[in-house]
Amino acid sequence: MNDFFDLLKYAFLGLVQGITEPIPVSSSAHVIIVQKLFGLEIEGLSFEVLVNFASLLAILLIYKNDLLQLIKHGYLFLTTKDQQYKKDFHFILYLIIATIPAGLVGFLFNDLISEVFKGMLTIAISLFITGVALWLIRNLRGRKNEAGLKLKDAIIIGLAQTVALIPGISRSGATIVAGMGLGLKQSTALKFSFFLYIPISVGSMILEGSNLIHDPLIGTLALPYALAFLCSLVTSYFSMKWFMGIMERGQLKYFSWYCFLLSAFILIFML
């Protein structure tokens, strides 16, 4: 019976991760909240990295054609200098530049950030800030597409992603808010945000991969981890598809309200 409930626990947390990762409400905050509400403890060292990687695979499935085109056109620009491929080459370059701030700060100060910005009060405040940011850009309709991206846009969006290292600040929310605030179209802001997730997730998986492989509990956790991974993969895919529709219809205000309500719930019932 305990084994069954363990599987259920990991599957549930995988579902929570998968549903909340693509949308601007902070998946890490939701996993922490659910664990605290239901008294769930996760054994093993690399659960969060594993389910985040599942979310990454879902995003890659959705954007596979765009990703392949970027790689192909980036290579062709380097080899031929044909101007028709310049836009995609610059898009790749800006993604690399935007990755640097969060990658550098996370590598150097992740433990310090986790120690300083911990606890449910931090999550409540961060969710409120996320809600305010989403509310401020809820009606923006930018005109800049991929061709309109500039170096300063990449730097600002990269800095916004760095802020999301604080628990409760949504990574997708921070980068989408920054992108739309800079005048990007909703589809462009969304695409850049989730392409920016690729190097961050891959980097985390590489850094934590050895911990996962050498985890002393890996033998007993193989099935629960696999189930959580599958749940996160499937729900991330459908949650992302749903969120893309929300973005097209310009309905970010609903996520703002949700963040306000969840922040209030934490302040009233979980402190």
Secondary structure, 3 states (H helix, E strand, C coil): CHHHHHHHHHHHHHHHHHHHCCCCCCHHHHHHHHHHHHCCCCCCCCHHHHHHHHHHHHHHHHCHHHHHHHHHHHHHHHHHCCHHHHHHHHHHHHHHHHHHHHHHHHHHHHHHHHHHCCCHHHHHHHHHHHHHHHHHCCCCCCCECHHHCCHHHHHHHHHHHHHCCCCCCCHHHHHHHHHHHCCECHHHHHHHHHHHHHHHHHHHHHHHHHHHHCCCCHHHHHHHHHHHHHHHHHHHHHHHHHHHHHHHHCCCHHHHHHHHHHHHHHHHHCC
